[in-house]
Amino acid sequence: MSNEQPAPETNSITVELLSTVPLGPEIEGMQGRQLRMRRFTFAPGAVFGPVHDHAGRPGMVYVLQGTITDHRDGVTTDYGPGLGWPEDRNTRHWLENRGPMPAVEISVDIVTEG
């Protein structure tokens, strides 16, 4: 059981696919997977929810602008420009922009192609 507040649904987020690389031809055993890079723009008050995990979809995030608040395991952490975080199989979280300006992150992850 967790005493964490329920996460709202996603709102006020723009997602732009920047690039993908099919990993099958690059790394043996990675057929059907791709490396993906996206830019997320969080308007003030935006939420990326509800709580979600990264099982089978590891990645990393880097904040370019503004501040993104990560809610994970009952702990909130603010990440500003130049900071980021890993997202591994144990990650269960949701994100929000509590600040007055848009927040922008780059997200790179490995996903199933399709």
mmCIF file of the C-alpha atoms, coordinates in Angstrom:
data_MODEL
# 
_entry.id   MODEL 
# 
loop_
_atom_site.group_PDB 
_atom_site.id 
_atom_site.type_symbol 
_atom_site.label_atom_id 
_atom_site.label_alt_id 
_atom_site.label_comp_id 
_atom_site.label_asym_id 
_atom_site.label_entity_id 
_atom_site.label_seq_id 
_atom_site.pdbx_PDB_ins_code 
_atom_site.Cartn_x 
_atom_site.Cartn_y 
_atom_site.Cartn_z 
_atom_site.occupancy 
_atom_site.B_iso_or_equiv 
_atom_site.pdbx_formal_charge 
_atom_site.auth_seq_id 
_atom_site.auth_comp_id 
_atom_site.auth_asym_id 
_atom_site.auth_atom_id 
_atom_site.pdbx_PDB_model_num 
ATOM 1   C CA . MET A 1 1   ? 0.000  0.000   0.000   1.00 0.00 ? 1   MET A CA 1 
ATOM 2   C CA . SER A 1 2   ? 1.126  3.526   -0.704  1.00 0.00 ? 2   SER A CA 1 
ATOM 3   C CA . ASN A 1 3   ? 0.133  6.800   0.859   1.00 0.00 ? 3   ASN A CA 1 
ATOM 4   C CA . GLU A 1 4   ? 0.910  8.545   -2.411  1.00 0.00 ? 4   GLU A CA 1 
ATOM 5   C CA . GLN A 1 5   ? -1.800 10.803  -3.839  1.00 0.00 ? 5   GLN A CA 1 
ATOM 6   C CA . PRO A 1 6   ? -3.554 9.511   -6.953  1.00 0.00 ? 6   PRO A CA 1 
ATOM 7   C CA . ALA A 1 7   ? -2.066 10.931  -10.142 1.00 0.00 ? 7   ALA A CA 1 
ATOM 8   C CA . PRO A 1 8   ? -4.307 12.877  -12.485 1.00 0.00 ? 8   PRO A CA 1 
ATOM 9   C CA . GLU A 1 9   ? -4.616 11.882  -16.141 1.00 0.00 ? 9   GLU A CA 1 
ATOM 10  C CA . THR A 1 10  ? -2.239 13.321  -18.734 1.00 0.00 ? 10  THR A CA 1 
ATOM 11  C CA . ASN A 1 11  ? -3.079 16.869  -19.797 1.00 0.00 ? 11  ASN A CA 1 
ATOM 12  C CA . SER A 1 12  ? -1.398 19.858  -21.461 1.00 0.00 ? 12  SER A CA 1 
ATOM 13  C CA . ILE A 1 13  ? 1.568  17.906  -22.867 1.00 0.00 ? 13  ILE A CA 1 
ATOM 14  C CA . THR A 1 14  ? 2.924  18.044  -26.406 1.00 0.00 ? 14  THR A CA 1 
ATOM 15  C CA . VAL A 1 15  ? 5.025  15.116  -27.620 1.00 0.00 ? 15  VAL A CA 1 
ATOM 16  C CA . GLU A 1 16  ? 7.283  15.304  -30.680 1.00 0.00 ? 16  GLU A CA 1 
ATOM 17  C CA . LEU A 1 17  ? 9.009  12.206  -32.072 1.00 0.00 ? 17  LEU A CA 1 
ATOM 18  C CA . LEU A 1 18  ? 12.571 13.270  -32.919 1.00 0.00 ? 18  LEU A CA 1 
ATOM 19  C CA . SER A 1 19  ? 14.193 10.042  -34.083 1.00 0.00 ? 19  SER A CA 1 
ATOM 20  C CA . THR A 1 20  ? 14.124 6.238   -33.997 1.00 0.00 ? 20  THR A CA 1 
ATOM 21  C CA . VAL A 1 21  ? 16.723 3.559   -34.705 1.00 0.00 ? 21  VAL A CA 1 
ATOM 22  C CA . PRO A 1 22  ? 15.650 -0.061  -35.315 1.00 0.00 ? 22  PRO A CA 1 
ATOM 23  C CA . LEU A 1 23  ? 17.858 -2.115  -32.970 1.00 0.00 ? 23  LEU A CA 1 
ATOM 24  C CA . GLY A 1 24  ? 17.479 -5.532  -34.649 1.00 0.00 ? 24  GLY A CA 1 
ATOM 25  C CA . PRO A 1 25  ? 20.047 -4.791  -37.377 1.00 0.00 ? 25  PRO A CA 1 
ATOM 26  C CA . GLU A 1 26  ? 22.354 -3.147  -34.819 1.00 0.00 ? 26  GLU A CA 1 
ATOM 27  C CA . ILE A 1 27  ? 22.394 -5.582  -31.870 1.00 0.00 ? 27  ILE A CA 1 
ATOM 28  C CA . GLU A 1 28  ? 21.820 -9.320  -31.934 1.00 0.00 ? 28  GLU A CA 1 
ATOM 29  C CA . GLY A 1 29  ? 18.741 -10.303 -29.937 1.00 0.00 ? 29  GLY A CA 1 
ATOM 30  C CA . MET A 1 30  ? 17.068 -6.876  -30.245 1.00 0.00 ? 30  MET A CA 1 
ATOM 31  C CA . GLN A 1 31  ? 14.820 -7.726  -33.213 1.00 0.00 ? 31  GLN A CA 1 
ATOM 32  C CA . GLY A 1 32  ? 11.508 -5.903  -32.954 1.00 0.00 ? 32  GLY A CA 1 
ATOM 33  C CA . ARG A 1 33  ? 12.878 -3.204  -30.630 1.00 0.00 ? 33  ARG A CA 1 
ATOM 34  C CA . GLN A 1 34  ? 13.842 0.376   -31.372 1.00 0.00 ? 34  GLN A CA 1 
ATOM 35  C CA . LEU A 1 35  ? 15.701 3.219   -29.711 1.00 0.00 ? 35  LEU A CA 1 
ATOM 36  C CA . ARG A 1 36  ? 13.361 6.230   -29.610 1.00 0.00 ? 36  ARG A CA 1 
ATOM 37  C CA . MET A 1 37  ? 13.986 9.910   -28.832 1.00 0.00 ? 37  MET A CA 1 
ATOM 38  C CA . ARG A 1 38  ? 11.120 12.308  -28.095 1.00 0.00 ? 38  ARG A CA 1 
ATOM 39  C CA . ARG A 1 39  ? 10.690 15.889  -26.882 1.00 0.00 ? 39  ARG A CA 1 
ATOM 40  C CA . PHE A 1 40  ? 7.962  16.503  -24.295 1.00 0.00 ? 40  PHE A CA 1 
ATOM 41  C CA . THR A 1 41  ? 6.710  20.026  -23.616 1.00 0.00 ? 41  THR A CA 1 
ATOM 42  C CA . PHE A 1 42  ? 4.763  20.449  -20.376 1.00 0.00 ? 42  PHE A CA 1 
ATOM 43  C CA . ALA A 1 43  ? 2.607  23.590  -20.240 1.00 0.00 ? 43  ALA A CA 1 
ATOM 44  C CA . PRO A 1 44  ? 2.339  25.184  -16.779 1.00 0.00 ? 44  PRO A CA 1 
ATOM 45  C CA . GLY A 1 45  ? 0.152  22.846  -14.705 1.00 0.00 ? 45  GLY A CA 1 
ATOM 46  C CA . ALA A 1 46  ? 0.641  19.916  -17.125 1.00 0.00 ? 46  ALA A CA 1 
ATOM 47  C CA . VAL A 1 47  ? 0.565  16.325  -15.897 1.00 0.00 ? 47  VAL A CA 1 
ATOM 48  C CA . PHE A 1 48  ? 1.974  13.121  -17.391 1.00 0.00 ? 48  PHE A CA 1 
ATOM 49  C CA . GLY A 1 49  ? -0.047 10.470  -15.589 1.00 0.00 ? 49  GLY A CA 1 
ATOM 50  C CA . PRO A 1 50  ? -1.498 8.419   -14.209 1.00 0.00 ? 50  PRO A CA 1 
ATOM 51  C CA . VAL A 1 51  ? 1.154  6.372   -12.426 1.00 0.00 ? 51  VAL A CA 1 
ATOM 52  C CA . HIS A 1 52  ? 2.971  4.291   -15.029 1.00 0.00 ? 52  HIS A CA 1 
ATOM 53  C CA . ASP A 1 53  ? 5.944  1.945   -15.104 1.00 0.00 ? 53  ASP A CA 1 
ATOM 54  C CA . HIS A 1 54  ? 8.865  1.339   -17.416 1.00 0.00 ? 54  HIS A CA 1 
ATOM 55  C CA . ALA A 1 55  ? 8.966  -2.471  -17.305 1.00 0.00 ? 55  ALA A CA 1 
ATOM 56  C CA . GLY A 1 56  ? 10.258 -3.558  -20.720 1.00 0.00 ? 56  GLY A CA 1 
ATOM 57  C CA . ARG A 1 57  ? 10.762 0.093   -21.705 1.00 0.00 ? 57  ARG A CA 1 
ATOM 58  C CA . PRO A 1 58  ? 13.934 1.441   -20.059 1.00 0.00 ? 58  PRO A CA 1 
ATOM 59  C CA . GLY A 1 59  ? 14.928 4.993   -20.728 1.00 0.00 ? 59  GLY A CA 1 
ATOM 60  C CA . MET A 1 60  ? 16.510 8.240   -19.605 1.00 0.00 ? 60  MET A CA 1 
ATOM 61  C CA . VAL A 1 61  ? 15.219 11.796  -19.399 1.00 0.00 ? 61  VAL A CA 1 
ATOM 62  C CA . TYR A 1 62  ? 17.087 15.108  -19.648 1.00 0.00 ? 62  TYR A CA 1 
ATOM 63  C CA . VAL A 1 63  ? 15.426 18.430  -18.774 1.00 0.00 ? 63  VAL A CA 1 
ATOM 64  C CA . LEU A 1 64  ? 16.136 21.314  -21.169 1.00 0.00 ? 64  LEU A CA 1 
ATOM 65  C CA . GLN A 1 65  ? 13.906 24.058  -19.733 1.00 0.00 ? 65  GLN A CA 1 
ATOM 66  C CA . GLY A 1 66  ? 11.719 24.698  -16.719 1.00 0.00 ? 66  GLY A CA 1 
ATOM 67  C CA . THR A 1 67  ? 11.197 22.286  -13.832 1.00 0.00 ? 67  THR A CA 1 
ATOM 68  C CA . ILE A 1 68  ? 9.574  18.857  -13.910 1.00 0.00 ? 68  ILE A CA 1 
ATOM 69  C CA . THR A 1 69  ? 8.390  17.260  -10.684 1.00 0.00 ? 69  THR A CA 1 
ATOM 70  C CA . ASP A 1 70  ? 8.749  13.474  -10.521 1.00 0.00 ? 70  ASP A CA 1 
ATOM 71  C CA . HIS A 1 71  ? 6.420  11.626  -8.101  1.00 0.00 ? 71  HIS A CA 1 
ATOM 72  C CA . ARG A 1 72  ? 7.943  8.238   -7.246  1.00 0.00 ? 72  ARG A CA 1 
ATOM 73  C CA . ASP A 1 73  ? 7.548  5.942   -4.233  1.00 0.00 ? 73  ASP A CA 1 
ATOM 74  C CA . GLY A 1 74  ? 5.864  8.674   -2.190  1.00 0.00 ? 74  GLY A CA 1 
ATOM 75  C CA . VAL A 1 75  ? 8.739  11.104  -2.860  1.00 0.00 ? 75  VAL A CA 1 
ATOM 76  C CA . THR A 1 76  ? 8.621  14.196  -5.074  1.00 0.00 ? 76  THR A CA 1 
ATOM 77  C CA . THR A 1 77  ? 11.798 15.398  -6.762  1.00 0.00 ? 77  THR A CA 1 
ATOM 78  C CA . ASP A 1 78  ? 12.178 18.545  -8.856  1.00 0.00 ? 78  ASP A CA 1 
ATOM 79  C CA . TYR A 1 79  ? 14.448 18.407  -11.899 1.00 0.00 ? 79  TYR A CA 1 
ATOM 80  C CA . GLY A 1 80  ? 15.534 21.600  -13.635 1.00 0.00 ? 80  GLY A CA 1 
ATOM 81  C CA . PRO A 1 81  ? 17.615 22.296  -16.743 1.00 0.00 ? 81  PRO A CA 1 
ATOM 82  C CA . GLY A 1 82  ? 20.687 20.101  -17.059 1.00 0.00 ? 82  GLY A CA 1 
ATOM 83  C CA . LEU A 1 83  ? 19.294 17.403  -14.769 1.00 0.00 ? 83  LEU A CA 1 
ATOM 84  C CA . GLY A 1 84  ? 17.535 14.177  -15.528 1.00 0.00 ? 84  GLY A CA 1 
ATOM 85  C CA . TRP A 1 85  ? 16.756 10.695  -14.305 1.00 0.00 ? 85  TRP A CA 1 
ATOM 86  C CA . PRO A 1 86  ? 16.858 7.047   -15.358 1.00 0.00 ? 86  PRO A CA 1 
ATOM 87  C CA . GLU A 1 87  ? 13.684 5.026   -15.913 1.00 0.00 ? 87  GLU A CA 1 
ATOM 88  C CA . ASP A 1 88  ? 14.264 1.298   -15.347 1.00 0.00 ? 88  ASP A CA 1 
ATOM 89  C CA . ARG A 1 89  ? 12.035 -1.721  -14.745 1.00 0.00 ? 89  ARG A CA 1 
ATOM 90  C CA . ASN A 1 90  ? 11.517 -0.671  -11.114 1.00 0.00 ? 90  ASN A CA 1 
ATOM 91  C CA . THR A 1 91  ? 10.321 2.849   -11.986 1.00 0.00 ? 91  THR A CA 1 
ATOM 92  C CA . ARG A 1 92  ? 6.666  3.625   -11.162 1.00 0.00 ? 92  ARG A CA 1 
ATOM 93  C CA . HIS A 1 93  ? 5.928  7.336   -11.302 1.00 0.00 ? 93  HIS A CA 1 
ATOM 94  C CA . TRP A 1 94  ? 4.039  10.281  -12.709 1.00 0.00 ? 94  TRP A CA 1 
ATOM 95  C CA . LEU A 1 95  ? 5.238  13.766  -13.669 1.00 0.00 ? 95  LEU A CA 1 
ATOM 96  C CA . GLU A 1 96  ? 4.001  17.332  -13.531 1.00 0.00 ? 96  GLU A CA 1 
ATOM 97  C CA . ASN A 1 97  ? 5.022  20.919  -14.203 1.00 0.00 ? 97  ASN A CA 1 
ATOM 98  C CA . ARG A 1 98  ? 4.247  23.014  -11.116 1.00 0.00 ? 98  ARG A CA 1 
ATOM 99  C CA . GLY A 1 99  ? 6.103  26.043  -12.481 1.00 0.00 ? 99  GLY A CA 1 
ATOM 100 C CA . PRO A 1 100 ? 4.932  29.207  -14.253 1.00 0.00 ? 100 PRO A CA 1 
ATOM 101 C CA . MET A 1 101 ? 6.725  28.490  -17.540 1.00 0.00 ? 101 MET A CA 1 
ATOM 102 C CA . PRO A 1 102 ? 6.714  25.559  -19.980 1.00 0.00 ? 102 PRO A CA 1 
ATOM 103 C CA . ALA A 1 103 ? 9.061  22.692  -19.089 1.00 0.00 ? 103 ALA A CA 1 
ATOM 104 C CA . VAL A 1 104 ? 10.805 20.738  -21.851 1.00 0.00 ? 104 VAL A CA 1 
ATOM 105 C CA . GLU A 1 105 ? 12.474 17.328  -21.590 1.00 0.00 ? 105 GLU A CA 1 
ATOM 106 C CA . ILE A 1 106 ? 14.171 14.939  -23.969 1.00 0.00 ? 106 ILE A CA 1 
ATOM 107 C CA . SER A 1 107 ? 13.225 11.303  -23.387 1.00 0.00 ? 107 SER A CA 1 
ATOM 108 C CA . VAL A 1 108 ? 15.194 8.399   -24.866 1.00 0.00 ? 108 VAL A CA 1 
ATOM 109 C CA . ASP A 1 109 ? 13.898 4.864   -24.434 1.00 0.00 ? 109 ASP A CA 1 
ATOM 110 C CA . ILE A 1 110 ? 13.892 1.373   -25.916 1.00 0.00 ? 110 ILE A CA 1 
ATOM 111 C CA . VAL A 1 111 ? 10.459 0.223   -27.069 1.00 0.00 ? 111 VAL A CA 1 
ATOM 112 C CA . THR A 1 112 ? 8.815  -2.478  -29.133 1.00 0.00 ? 112 THR A CA 1 
ATOM 113 C CA . GLU A 1 113 ? 8.594  -1.429  -32.779 1.00 0.00 ? 113 GLU A CA 1 
ATOM 114 C CA . GLY A 1 114 ? 5.183  -0.818  -34.156 1.00 0.00 ? 114 GLY A CA 1 
# 
